[in-house]
């Protein structure tokens, strides 16, 4: 009795899959006809890019705010975004306690000037975290 490659597929699909993987099985060559489909090689240890960025210009950091400011602002948004806005300093402190915000967030909220805030961006600005500049 002749053995097939799979019980789940028919002989035609088994042959097609065998043909598609033949390059990988034999090794030594590419498995794709188009070069752009080939995966990029990973850099060897120690060959990683040693590119450094000036402070405030790291990748993914908008102009006008540092990476640390982005991280802190993100943490604030995580804990305060579902608050009822506009909110006073006292409202924000109560909300931070109710949701179990970490000490860093409750300390920052506690250091805010006593006034109304319309969103997390205003809270971040009042804390001196910086605000990204929009380019039109």
The first five atom37 places (N, CA, C, CB, O) and aatype in JSON, in Angstrom:
{
  "aatype": [20, 20, 20, 20, 20, 20, 20, 20, 20, 20, 20, 20, 20, 20, 20, 20, 20, 20, 20, 20, 20, 20, 20, 20, 20, 20, 20, 20, 20, 20, 20, 20, 20, 20, 20, 20, 20, 20, 20, 20, 20, 20, 20, 20, 20, 20, 20, 20, 20, 20, 20, 20, 20, 20, 20, 20, 20, 20, 20, 20, 20, 20, 20, 20, 20, 20, 20, 20, 20, 20, 20, 20, 20, 20, 20, 20, 20, 20, 20, 20, 20, 20, 20, 20, 20, 20, 20, 20, 20, 20, 20, 20, 20, 20, 20, 20, 20, 20, 20, 20, 20, 20, 20, 20, 20, 20, 20, 20, 20, 20, 20, 20, 20, 20, 20, 20, 20, 20, 20, 20, 20, 20, 20, 20, 20, 20, 20, 20, 20, 20, 20, 20, 20, 20, 20, 20],
  "atom_mask": [
    [1, 1, 1, 1, 1],
    [1, 1, 1, 1, 1],
    [1, 1, 1, 1, 1],
    [1, 1, 1, 1, 1],
    [1, 1, 1, 1, 1],
    [1, 1, 1, 1, 1],
    [1, 1, 1, 1, 1],
    [1, 1, 1, 1, 1],
    [1, 1, 1, 1, 1],
    [1, 1, 1, 1, 1],
    [1, 1, 1, 1, 1],
    [1, 1, 1, 1, 1],
    [1, 1, 1, 1, 1],
    [1, 1, 1, 1, 1],
    [1, 1, 1, 1, 1],
    [1, 1, 1, 1, 1],
    [1, 1, 1, 1, 1],
    [1, 1, 1, 1, 1],
    [1, 1, 1, 1, 1],
    [1, 1, 1, 1, 1],
    [1, 1, 1, 1, 1],
    [1, 1, 1, 1, 1],
    [1, 1, 1, 1, 1],
    [1, 1, 1, 1, 1],
    [1, 1, 1, 1, 1],
    [1, 1, 1, 1, 1],
    [1, 1, 1, 1, 1],
    [1, 1, 1, 1, 1],
    [1, 1, 1, 1, 1],
    [1, 1, 1, 1, 1],
    [1, 1, 1, 1, 1],
    [1, 1, 1, 1, 1],
    [1, 1, 1, 1, 1],
    [1, 1, 1, 1, 1],
    [1, 1, 1, 1, 1],
    [1, 1, 1, 1, 1],
    [1, 1, 1, 1, 1],
    [1, 1, 1, 1, 1],
    [1, 1, 1, 1, 1],
    [1, 1, 1, 1, 1],
    [1, 1, 1, 1, 1],
    [1, 1, 1, 1, 1],
    [1, 1, 1, 1, 1],
    [1, 1, 1, 1, 1],
    [1, 1, 1, 1, 1],
    [1, 1, 1, 1, 1],
    [1, 1, 1, 1, 1],
    [1, 1, 1, 1, 1],
    [1, 1, 1, 1, 1],
    [1, 1, 1, 1, 1],
    [1, 1, 1, 1, 1],
    [1, 1, 1, 1, 1],
    [1, 1, 1, 1, 1],
    [1, 1, 1, 1, 1],
    [1, 1, 1, 1, 1],
    [1, 1, 1, 1, 1],
    [1, 1, 1, 1, 1],
    [1, 1, 1, 1, 1],
    [1, 1, 1, 1, 1],
    [1, 1, 1, 1, 1],
    [1, 1, 1, 1, 1],
    [1, 1, 1, 1, 1],
    [1, 1, 1, 1, 1],
    [1, 1, 1, 1, 1],
    [1, 1, 1, 1, 1],
    [1, 1, 1, 1, 1],
    [1, 1, 1, 1, 1],
    [1, 1, 1, 1, 1],
    [1, 1, 1, 1, 1],
    [1, 1, 1, 1, 1],
    [1, 1, 1, 1, 1],
    [1, 1, 1, 1, 1],
    [1, 1, 1, 1, 1],
    [1, 1, 1, 1, 1],
    [1, 1, 1, 1, 1],
    [1, 1, 1, 1, 1],
    [1, 1, 1, 1, 1],
    [1, 1, 1, 1, 1],
    [1, 1, 1, 1, 1],
    [1, 1, 1, 1, 1],
    [1, 1, 1, 1, 1],
    [1, 1, 1, 1, 1],
    [1, 1, 1, 1, 1],
    [1, 1, 1, 1, 1],
    [1, 1, 1, 1, 1],
    [1, 1, 1, 1, 1],
    [1, 1, 1, 1, 1],
    [1, 1, 1, 1, 1],
    [1, 1, 1, 1, 1],
    [1, 1, 1, 1, 1],
    [1, 1, 1, 1, 1],
    [1, 1, 1, 1, 1],
    [1, 1, 1, 1, 1],
    [1, 1, 1, 1, 1],
    [1, 1, 1, 1, 1],
    [1, 1, 1, 1, 1],
    [1, 1, 1, 1, 1],
    [1, 1, 1, 1, 1],
    [1, 1, 1, 1, 1],
    [1, 1, 1, 1, 1],
    [1, 1, 1, 1, 1],
    [1, 1, 1, 1, 1],
    [1, 1, 1, 1, 1],
    [1, 1, 1, 1, 1],
    [1, 1, 1, 1, 1],
    [1, 1, 1, 1, 1],
    [1, 1, 1, 1, 1],
    [1, 1, 1, 1, 1],
    [1, 1, 1, 1, 1],
    [1, 1, 1, 1, 1],
    [1, 1, 1, 1, 1],
    [1, 1, 1, 1, 1],
    [1, 1, 1, 1, 1],
    [1, 1, 1, 1, 1],
    [1, 1, 1, 1, 1],
    [1, 1, 1, 1, 1],
    [1, 1, 1, 1, 1],
    [1, 1, 1, 1, 1],
    [1, 1, 1, 1, 1],
    [1, 1, 1, 1, 1],
    [1, 1, 1, 1, 1],
    [1, 1, 1, 1, 1],
    [1, 1, 1, 1, 1],
    [1, 1, 1, 1, 1],
    [1, 1, 1, 1, 1],
    [1, 1, 1, 1, 1],
    [1, 1, 1, 1, 1],
    [1, 1, 1, 1, 1],
    [1, 1, 1, 1, 1],
    [1, 1, 1, 1, 1],
    [1, 1, 1, 1, 1],
    [1, 1, 1, 1, 1],
    [1, 1, 1, 1, 1],
    [1, 1, 1, 1, 1],
    [1, 1, 1, 1, 1],
    [1, 1, 1, 1, 1]
  ],
  "atom_positions": [
    [[0.84, -1.17, 0.0], [0.0, 0.0, 0.0], [0.89, 1.25, 0.0], [-0.96, -0.01, 1.22], [1.84, 1.34, 0.79]],
    [[0.6, 2.2, -0.88], [1.39, 3.42, -1.02], [1.0, 4.42, 0.07], [1.21, 4.04, -2.42], [-0.19, 4.62, 0.33]],
    [[1.99, 5.06, 0.7], [1.72, 6.0, 1.76], [1.67, 7.42, 1.19], [2.79, 5.9, 2.87], [2.56, 7.84, 0.46]],
    [[0.61, 8.13, 1.54], [0.49, 9.54, 1.15], [1.03, 10.41, 2.26], [-0.98, 9.91, 0.84], [1.27, 9.94, 3.36]],
    [[1.23, 11.71, 1.97], [1.79, 12.63, 2.94], [0.84, 13.05, 4.04], [2.27, 13.83, 2.26], [1.29, 13.37, 5.14]],
    [[-0.47, 13.05, 3.77], [-1.4, 13.58, 4.76], [-2.76, 12.9, 4.63], [-1.55, 15.1, 4.6], [-3.19, 12.53, 3.54]],
    [[-3.43, 12.75, 5.76], [-4.79, 12.23, 5.75], [-5.81, 13.35, 5.58], [-5.07, 11.46, 7.04], [-6.97, 13.1, 5.26]],
    [[-5.38, 14.59, 5.8], [-6.3, 15.73, 5.75], [-6.47, 16.3, 4.36], [-5.82, 16.81, 6.68], [-7.48, 16.94, 4.08]],
    [[-5.51, 16.09, 3.47], [-5.54, 16.67, 2.13], [-5.59, 15.56, 1.09], [-4.31, 17.57, 1.9], [-5.29, 14.4, 1.36]],
    [[-5.99, 15.97, -0.08], [-5.95, 15.04, -1.21], [-4.56, 14.97, -1.79], [-6.95, 15.45, -2.28], [-3.7, 15.77, -1.44]],
    [[-4.32, 14.01, -2.7], [-2.99, 13.85, -3.29], [-2.52, 15.09, -4.04], [-2.98, 12.67, -4.23], [-1.33, 15.41, -4.03]],
    [[-3.44, 15.8, -4.7], [-3.04, 16.98, -5.48], [-2.52, 18.07, -4.55], [-4.23, 17.5, -6.32], [-1.49, 18.69, -4.84]],
    [[-3.21, 18.33, -3.44], [-2.76, 19.36, -2.5], [-1.45, 18.93, -1.82], [-3.85, 19.63, -1.44], [-0.58, 19.77, -1.58]],
    [[-1.32, 17.66, -1.51], [-0.06, 17.17, -0.94], [1.11, 17.43, -1.89], [-0.17, 15.67, -0.62], [2.18, 17.86, -1.46]],
    [[0.91, 17.16, -3.17], [1.98, 17.39, -4.15], [2.31, 18.87, -4.27], [1.57, 16.83, -5.52], [3.47, 19.24, -4.4]],
    [[1.27, 19.72, -4.23], [1.49, 21.17, -4.32], [2.3, 21.66, -3.12], [0.14, 21.93, -4.41], [3.25, 22.42, -3.29]],
    [[1.94, 21.23, -1.92], [2.67, 21.63, -0.73], [4.1, 21.1, -0.76], [1.96, 21.15, 0.53], [5.03, 21.79, -0.33]],
    [[4.28, 19.9, -1.25], [5.62, 19.33, -1.36], [6.48, 20.18, -2.29], [5.55, 17.88, -1.86], [7.65, 20.43, -2.0]],
    [[5.89, 20.62, -3.4], [6.61, 21.45, -4.36], [6.97, 22.8, -3.73], [5.77, 21.65, -5.63], [8.08, 23.3, -3.93]],
    [[6.03, 23.4, -2.98], [6.26, 24.72, -2.37], [7.35, 24.69, -1.31], [4.98, 25.24, -1.76], [8.06, 25.68, -1.13]],
    [[7.49, 23.58, -0.61], [8.49, 23.5, 0.46], [9.78, 22.83, 0.05], [7.91, 22.76, 1.62], [10.69, 22.67, 0.87]],
    [[9.89, 22.44, -1.19], [11.08, 21.72, -1.65], [12.36, 22.53, -1.46], [10.92, 21.34, -3.12], [13.39, 21.98, -1.07]],
    [[12.29, 23.84, -1.72], [13.47, 24.68, -1.55], [13.94, 24.73, -0.1], [13.18, 26.09, -2.03], [15.14, 24.72, 0.17]],
    [[12.99, 24.77, 0.83], [13.37, 24.79, 2.25], [13.94, 23.45, 2.68], [12.16, 25.15, 3.11], [14.9, 23.4, 3.46]],
    [[13.35, 22.38, 2.19], [13.81, 21.05, 2.58], [15.22, 20.79, 2.07], [12.85, 19.98, 2.05], [16.05, 20.24, 2.79]],
    [[15.49, 21.16, 0.85], [16.82, 20.94, 0.27], [17.83, 21.95, 0.77], [16.75, 20.99, -1.25], [19.03, 21.69, 0.77]],
    [[17.35, 23.11, 1.21], [18.25, 24.16, 1.71], [19.05, 24.77, 0.59], [19.18, 23.61, 2.77], [18.85, 24.43, -0.58]],
    [[19.94, 25.63, 0.92], [20.87, 26.17, -0.04], [20.32, 27.25, -0.95], [21.38, 25.1, -0.86], [21.1, 27.88, -1.66]],
    [[19.03, 27.51, -0.98], [18.53, 28.51, -1.9], [17.24, 29.15, -1.43], [18.31, 27.9, -3.26], [16.64, 28.75, -0.42]],
    [[16.84, 30.13, -2.16], [15.63, 30.86, -1.83], [14.4, 30.01, -2.15], [15.57, 32.19, -2.6], [14.43, 29.15, -3.03]],
    [[13.34, 30.27, -1.43], [12.09, 29.56, -1.69], [11.1, 30.44, -2.45], [11.46, 29.08, -0.39], [10.03, 29.98, -2.82]],
    [[11.46, 31.71, -2.67], [10.58, 32.64, -3.36], [11.17, 33.03, -4.72], [10.33, 33.89, -2.5], [12.38, 33.2, -4.86]],
    [[10.3, 33.16, -5.69], [10.76, 33.6, -7.01], [11.05, 35.09, -7.0], [9.71, 33.26, -8.08], [11.98, 35.54, -7.66]],
    [[10.26, 35.86, -6.26], [10.46, 37.31, -6.19], [11.36, 37.64, -5.0], [9.1, 38.05, -6.08], [11.1, 37.21, -3.88]],
    [[12.4, 38.4, -5.25], [13.36, 38.72, -4.21], [12.72, 39.52, -3.07], [14.52, 39.49, -4.79], [13.12, 39.37, -1.92]],
    [[11.75, 40.37, -3.39], [11.15, 41.22, -2.37], [10.34, 40.43, -1.35], [10.26, 42.26, -3.01], [9.99, 40.97, -0.3]],
    [[10.03, 39.17, -1.64], [9.28, 38.35, -0.68], [10.19, 37.72, 0.37], [8.53, 37.27, -1.41], [9.7, 37.17, 1.36]],
    [[11.48, 37.79, 0.16], [12.41, 37.17, 1.1], [12.44, 37.96, 2.41], [13.83, 37.08, 0.49], [12.45, 39.19, 2.38]],
    [[12.47, 37.28, 3.54], [12.59, 37.99, 4.81], [13.98, 38.59, 4.95], [12.3, 37.06, 6.0], [14.96, 38.04, 4.44]],
    [[14.06, 39.73, 5.64], [15.36, 40.36, 5.87], [16.11, 39.58, 6.93], [15.2, 41.83, 6.29], [15.52, 39.06, 7.88]],
    [[17.41, 39.5, 6.76], [18.25, 38.79, 7.73], [18.33, 39.61, 9.02], [19.67, 38.53, 7.16], [18.4, 40.84, 8.98]],
    [[18.34, 38.93, 10.14], [18.49, 39.6, 11.43], [19.96, 39.95, 11.62], [17.97, 38.69, 12.6], [20.83, 39.17, 11.25]],
    [[20.25, 41.11, 12.2], [21.65, 41.45, 12.44], [22.25, 40.52, 13.49], [21.79, 42.93, 12.89], [21.57, 40.1, 14.43]],
    [[23.51, 40.21, 13.32], [24.21, 39.37, 14.29], [24.4, 40.16, 15.58], [25.58, 38.87, 13.72], [24.41, 41.39, 15.55]],
    [[24.56, 39.47, 16.7], [24.8, 40.19, 17.96], [26.0, 41.11, 17.83], [25.01, 39.2, 19.13], [27.06, 40.71, 17.35]],
    [[25.83, 42.34, 18.26], [26.91, 43.32, 18.16], [26.84, 44.13, 16.88], [28.24, 42.64, 18.24], [27.51, 45.17, 16.78]],
    [[26.06, 43.7, 15.91], [25.94, 44.44, 14.65], [24.73, 45.36, 14.64], [25.85, 43.47, 13.49], [24.48, 46.06, 13.66]],
    [[23.97, 45.38, 15.74], [22.8, 46.23, 15.8], [23.21, 47.68, 15.57], [22.07, 46.07, 17.15], [24.34, 48.07, 15.85]],
    [[22.27, 48.44, 15.07], [22.54, 49.84, 14.8], [22.87, 50.57, 16.1], [21.34, 50.5, 14.1], [22.13, 50.46, 17.08]],
    [[23.94, 51.29, 16.11], [24.34, 52.06, 17.28], [23.88, 53.51, 17.14], [25.88, 52.0, 17.47], [24.45, 54.42, 17.74]],
    [[22.85, 53.7, 16.36], [22.35, 55.04, 16.08], [21.79, 55.66, 17.36], [21.28, 55.01, 14.98], [20.99, 55.04, 18.06]],
    [[22.19, 56.86, 17.64], [21.66, 57.55, 18.81], [20.89, 58.79, 18.33], [22.81, 57.94, 19.81], [21.16, 59.33, 17.26]],
    [[19.98, 59.19, 19.13], [19.12, 60.32, 18.78], [19.32, 61.42, 19.81], [17.62, 59.9, 18.7], [19.53, 61.13, 20.99]],
    [[19.25, 62.68, 19.38], [19.36, 63.77, 20.35], [18.16, 63.75, 21.29], [19.47, 65.14, 19.63], [17.08, 63.31, 20.9]],
    [[18.33, 64.21, 22.52], [17.23, 64.22, 23.48], [15.99, 64.92, 22.9], [17.66, 64.9, 24.78], [16.1, 66.0, 22.32]],
    [[14.85, 64.3, 23.06], [13.61, 64.87, 22.56], [13.31, 64.52, 21.12], [13.65, 66.34, 22.7], [12.27, 64.92, 20.6]],
    [[14.2, 63.78, 20.46], [14.0, 63.44, 19.05], [14.07, 61.93, 18.81], [15.03, 64.14, 18.19], [14.43, 61.49, 17.72]],
    [[13.74, 61.17, 19.83], [13.74, 59.72, 19.67], [12.62, 59.33, 18.72], [13.56, 59.01, 21.04], [11.66, 60.08, 18.56]],
    [[12.73, 58.17, 18.08], [11.67, 57.75, 17.17], [10.33, 57.64, 17.9], [12.03, 56.4, 16.52], [10.27, 57.14, 19.03]],
    [[9.29, 58.1, 17.27], [7.97, 58.01, 17.86], [7.66, 59.13, 18.84], [7.82, 56.71, 18.54], [6.58, 59.14, 19.43]],
    [[8.59, 60.05, 19.01], [8.37, 61.16, 19.94], [8.0, 62.4, 19.14], [9.62, 61.42, 20.81], [8.8, 62.87, 18.34]],
    [[6.79, 62.94, 19.35], [6.41, 64.15, 18.62], [7.24, 65.36, 19.05], [4.93, 64.44, 18.82], [7.73, 65.41, 20.18]],
    [[7.39, 66.31, 18.17], [8.13, 67.53, 18.49], [7.43, 68.25, 19.64], [8.25, 68.45, 17.25], [6.2, 68.35, 19.66]],
    [[8.21, 68.76, 20.59], [7.66, 69.53, 21.7], [7.49, 68.73, 22.98], [6.35, 70.09, 21.3], [7.11, 69.31, 24.0]],
    [[7.76, 67.42, 22.96], [7.61, 66.6, 24.17], [8.7, 65.53, 24.15], [6.18, 65.96, 24.25], [9.02, 64.98, 23.09]],
    [[9.25, 65.23, 25.31], [10.31, 64.22, 25.39], [9.71, 62.83, 25.47], [11.22, 64.48, 26.61], [8.51, 62.68, 25.7]],
    [[10.54, 61.81, 25.29], [10.07, 60.43, 25.41], [9.56, 60.17, 26.82], [11.2, 59.43, 25.05], [8.55, 59.48, 27.0]],
    [[10.25, 60.71, 27.82], [9.78, 60.54, 29.2], [8.41, 61.2, 29.38], [10.8, 61.14, 30.21], [7.54, 60.65, 30.05]],
    [[8.24, 62.38, 28.79], [6.95, 63.06, 28.86], [5.84, 62.25, 28.2], [7.03, 64.42, 28.2], [4.72, 62.21, 28.7]],
    [[6.17, 61.6, 27.08], [5.2, 60.75, 26.4], [4.8, 59.59, 27.3], [5.77, 60.22, 25.06], [3.62, 59.26, 27.41]],
    [[5.79, 58.97, 27.95], [5.51, 57.82, 28.82], [4.66, 58.22, 30.02], [6.82, 57.2, 29.3], [3.71, 57.52, 30.37]],
    [[5.01, 59.34, 30.66], [4.26, 59.79, 31.83], [2.85, 60.18, 31.43], [4.97, 60.97, 32.52], [1.88, 59.86, 32.11]],
    [[2.74, 60.88, 30.31], [1.42, 61.31, 29.83], [0.55, 60.09, 29.49], [1.57, 62.23, 28.6], [-0.66, 60.08, 29.73]],
    [[1.17, 59.07, 28.92], [0.46, 57.84, 28.61], [-0.05, 57.17, 29.88], [1.36, 56.88, 27.83], [-1.18, 56.67, 29.93]],
    [[0.78, 57.16, 30.92], [0.38, 56.59, 32.19], [-0.77, 57.37, 32.81], [1.57, 56.55, 33.16], [-1.71, 56.79, 33.34]],
    [[-0.69, 58.7, 32.74], [-1.8, 59.52, 33.23], [-3.09, 59.2, 32.49], [-1.46, 61.02, 33.08], [-4.15, 59.04, 33.09]],
    [[-2.99, 59.11, 31.17], [-4.18, 58.83, 30.36], [-4.76, 57.47, 30.7], [-3.84, 58.91, 28.86], [-5.98, 57.29, 30.71]],
    [[-3.9, 56.51, 30.97], [-4.36, 55.16, 31.31], [-5.27, 55.19, 32.53], [-3.17, 54.23, 31.55], [-6.28, 54.48, 32.58]],
    [[-4.91, 56.0, 33.53], [-5.64, 56.01, 34.78], [-6.71, 57.09, 34.87], [-4.69, 56.18, 35.91], [-7.65, 56.96, 35.65]],
    [[-6.6, 58.15, 34.07], [-7.54, 59.26, 34.21], [-8.51, 59.43, 33.05], [-6.79, 60.52, 34.38], [-9.47, 60.19, 33.16]],
    [[-8.29, 58.74, 31.93], [-9.09, 59.0, 30.73], [-10.58, 58.72, 30.92], [-8.58, 58.19, 29.59], [-11.41, 59.36, 30.27]],
    [[-10.95, 57.77, 31.79], [-12.37, 57.47, 31.97], [-13.02, 58.3, 33.08], [-12.54, 56.0, 32.27], [-14.12, 58.0, 33.52]],
    [[-12.33, 59.34, 33.51], [-12.89, 60.27, 34.5], [-13.96, 61.13, 33.83], [-11.76, 61.17, 35.12], [-13.95, 61.31, 32.61]],
    [[-14.87, 61.65, 34.62], [-15.88, 62.58, 34.09], [-15.21, 63.94, 33.87], [-17.12, 62.71, 35.06], [-14.77, 64.58, 34.82]],
    [[-15.14, 64.37, 32.62], [-14.51, 65.66, 32.29], [-15.6, 66.68, 32.02], [-13.57, 65.53, 31.05], [-16.65, 66.29, 31.51]],
    [[-15.43, 67.93, 32.33], [-14.31, 68.55, 33.04], [-14.28, 68.08, 34.49], [-14.4, 70.09, 32.97], [-15.29, 67.69, 35.07]],
    [[-13.07, 68.13, 35.05], [-12.87, 67.65, 36.41], [-11.96, 68.59, 37.18], [-12.28, 66.22, 36.4], [-11.01, 69.16, 36.63]],
    [[-12.26, 68.75, 38.45], [-11.41, 69.56, 39.32], [-10.26, 68.69, 39.82], [-12.23, 70.16, 40.52], [-10.24, 67.48, 39.61]],
    [[-9.32, 69.33, 40.49], [-8.22, 68.59, 41.09], [-8.76, 67.54, 42.06], [-7.24, 69.55, 41.81], [-8.29, 66.39, 42.08]],
    [[-9.75, 67.93, 42.88], [-10.33, 66.99, 43.85], [-11.01, 65.82, 43.16], [-11.34, 67.71, 44.76], [-10.89, 64.68, 43.61]],
    [[-11.72, 66.09, 42.05], [-12.36, 65.02, 41.28], [-11.31, 64.04, 40.76], [-13.17, 65.6, 40.1], [-11.51, 62.83, 40.82]],
    [[-10.21, 64.57, 40.26], [-9.15, 63.73, 39.71], [-8.49, 62.89, 40.81], [-8.1, 64.58, 39.01], [-8.17, 61.72, 40.58]],
    [[-8.3, 63.48, 41.99], [-7.71, 62.73, 43.1], [-8.63, 61.59, 43.53], [-7.43, 63.66, 44.29], [-8.17, 60.47, 43.76]],
    [[-9.93, 61.87, 43.65], [-10.89, 60.83, 44.03], [-10.93, 59.71, 42.98], [-12.3, 61.44, 44.22], [-10.99, 58.53, 43.32]],
    [[-10.91, 60.12, 41.7], [-10.95, 59.12, 40.63], [-9.7, 58.25, 40.66], [-11.09, 59.8, 39.26], [-9.8, 57.03, 40.53]],
    [[-8.53, 58.85, 40.83], [-7.27, 58.1, 40.87], [-7.28, 57.09, 42.03], [-6.06, 59.06, 41.02], [-6.82, 55.96, 41.87]],
    [[-7.81, 57.5, 43.18], [-7.91, 56.57, 44.31], [-8.9, 55.45, 44.02], [-8.32, 57.33, 45.59], [-8.64, 54.29, 44.34]],
    [[-10.04, 55.8, 43.42], [-11.09, 54.81, 43.15], [-10.62, 53.73, 42.18], [-12.33, 55.51, 42.59], [-10.96, 52.56, 42.35]],
    [[-9.84, 54.1, 41.15], [-9.39, 53.12, 40.16], [-8.08, 52.44, 40.57], [-9.21, 53.8, 38.81], [-7.6, 51.56, 39.85]],
    [[-7.51, 52.84, 41.71], [-6.28, 52.2, 42.18], [-5.04, 52.59, 41.4], [-6.44, 50.73, 42.13], [-4.17, 51.76, 41.14]],
    [[-4.97, 53.86, 41.02], [-3.81, 54.35, 40.27], [-2.54, 54.21, 41.1], [-4.02, 55.82, 39.84], [-2.6, 54.31, 42.33]],
    [[-1.39, 53.99, 40.46], [-0.13, 53.88, 41.21], [0.24, 55.19, 41.9], [0.99, 53.45, 40.28], [-0.26, 56.26, 41.55]],
    [[1.13, 55.08, 42.88], [1.53, 56.25, 43.67], [2.05, 57.4, 42.81], [2.59, 55.86, 44.67], [1.77, 58.56, 43.11]],
    [[2.79, 57.08, 41.74], [3.34, 58.13, 40.88], [2.2, 58.99, 40.3], [4.18, 57.51, 39.74], [2.31, 60.22, 40.25]],
    [[1.13, 58.34, 39.87], [0.0, 59.08, 39.28], [-0.73, 59.88, 40.36], [-0.98, 58.11, 38.59], [-1.04, 61.04, 40.14]],
    [[-1.0, 59.27, 41.52], [-1.71, 60.01, 42.57], [-0.88, 61.17, 43.08], [-2.07, 59.07, 43.74], [-1.43, 62.23, 43.42]],
    [[0.43, 61.0, 43.15], [1.3, 62.11, 43.57], [1.25, 63.25, 42.56], [2.75, 61.63, 43.74], [1.18, 64.42, 42.94]],
    [[1.28, 62.92, 41.26], [1.22, 63.96, 40.24], [-0.12, 64.7, 40.29], [1.43, 63.36, 38.84], [-0.16, 65.92, 40.21]],
    [[-1.21, 63.94, 40.44], [-2.53, 64.57, 40.51], [-2.61, 65.45, 41.75], [-3.65, 63.49, 40.54], [-3.2, 66.53, 41.71]],
    [[-2.03, 65.0, 42.85], [-2.03, 65.79, 44.08], [-1.24, 67.08, 43.96], [-1.48, 64.98, 45.2], [-1.5, 68.03, 44.7]],
    [[-0.28, 67.12, 43.05], [0.55, 68.33, 42.89], [-0.05, 69.34, 41.9], [1.94, 67.94, 42.43], [0.53, 70.4, 41.66]],
    [[-1.2, 69.01, 41.33], [-1.82, 69.91, 40.35], [-2.34, 71.18, 41.01], [-2.97, 69.2, 39.64], [-2.74, 71.16, 42.17]],
    [[-2.34, 72.3, 40.27], [-3.01, 73.51, 40.77], [-4.51, 73.25, 40.89], [-2.74, 74.72, 39.82], [-5.08, 72.46, 40.12]],
    [[-5.15, 73.89, 41.84], [-6.57, 73.69, 42.12], [-7.41, 74.47, 41.11], [-6.91, 74.11, 43.57], [-7.66, 75.67, 41.28]],
    [[-7.85, 73.78, 40.04], [-8.7, 74.38, 39.01], [-9.41, 73.28, 38.23], [-7.88, 75.28, 38.05], [-9.23, 72.1, 38.53]],
    [[-10.21, 73.66, 37.24], [-10.91, 72.7, 36.38], [-10.02, 72.3, 35.2], [-12.26, 73.3, 35.86], [-9.28, 73.13, 34.66]],
    [[-10.09, 71.03, 34.81], [-9.35, 70.51, 33.67], [-10.34, 69.85, 32.72], [-8.25, 69.49, 34.12], [-11.26, 69.15, 33.15]],
    [[-10.16, 70.08, 31.42], [-11.09, 69.51, 30.45], [-10.65, 68.16, 29.89], [-11.27, 70.47, 29.31], [-11.48, 67.41, 29.38]],
    [[-9.36, 67.84, 29.99], [-8.87, 66.55, 29.48], [-7.48, 66.26, 30.02], [-8.86, 66.55, 27.93], [-6.9, 67.07, 30.74]],
    [[-6.96, 65.1, 29.67], [-5.64, 64.68, 30.15], [-4.54, 65.59, 29.61], [-5.36, 63.22, 29.75], [-3.53, 65.81, 30.28]],
    [[-4.73, 66.13, 28.42], [-3.72, 67.02, 27.84], [-3.52, 68.26, 28.72], [-4.11, 67.45, 26.42], [-2.39, 68.71, 28.91]],
    [[-4.61, 68.8, 29.25], [-4.49, 69.96, 30.15], [-3.8, 69.58, 31.45], [-5.88, 70.55, 30.45], [-3.02, 70.36, 31.99]],
    [[-4.07, 68.39, 31.95], [-3.4, 67.9, 33.16], [-1.91, 67.79, 32.89], [-3.99, 66.53, 33.62], [-1.1, 68.23, 33.71]],
    [[-1.54, 67.2, 31.77], [-0.13, 67.05, 31.42], [0.56, 68.4, 31.27], [0.02, 66.24, 30.13], [1.69, 68.58, 31.71]],
    [[-0.13, 69.35, 30.66], [0.44, 70.69, 30.48], [0.64, 71.37, 31.83], [-0.48, 71.54, 29.58], [1.66, 72.02, 32.05]],
    [[-0.34, 71.21, 32.74], [-0.22, 71.81, 34.07], [0.94, 71.19, 34.86], [-1.53, 71.65, 34.85], [1.53, 71.85, 35.72]],
    [[1.26, 69.94, 34.57], [2.38, 69.26, 35.24], [3.72, 69.57, 34.57], [2.15, 67.76, 35.24], [4.76, 69.14, 35.06]],
    [[3.7, 70.32, 33.46], [4.92, 70.69, 32.77], [5.52, 69.58, 31.93], [5.93, 71.15, 33.75], [6.73, 69.55, 31.69]],
    [[4.67, 68.65, 31.47], [5.18, 67.53, 30.69], [5.44, 67.87, 29.24], [4.23, 66.39, 30.76], [6.08, 67.1, 28.53]],
    [[4.96, 68.99, 28.78], [5.14, 69.36, 27.39], [3.96, 68.9, 26.56], [6.43, 68.79, 26.84], [3.27, 67.94, 26.89]],
    [[3.77, 69.59, 25.48], [2.67, 69.28, 24.56], [3.25, 69.22, 23.17], [1.51, 70.34, 24.65], [4.03, 70.08, 22.77]],
    [[2.87, 68.18, 22.42], [3.42, 68.05, 21.08], [2.95, 69.21, 20.22], [3.02, 66.71, 20.44], [1.83, 69.71, 20.37]],
    [[3.81, 69.64, 19.31], [3.48, 70.72, 18.4], [2.95, 70.12, 17.11], [4.71, 71.62, 18.12], [3.56, 69.23, 16.53]],
    [[1.82, 70.61, 16.68], [1.23, 70.11, 15.43], [1.84, 70.85, 14.26], [-0.31, 70.27, 15.44], [2.08, 72.06, 14.31]],
    [[2.08, 70.1, 13.21], [2.61, 70.71, 11.98], [1.52, 70.74, 10.95], [3.85, 69.95, 11.44], [0.98, 69.69, 10.57]],
    [[1.19, 71.9, 10.49], [0.12, 72.02, 9.49], [0.67, 72.23, 8.15], [-0.82, 73.14, 9.81], [-0.08, 72.35, 7.18]]
  ]
}
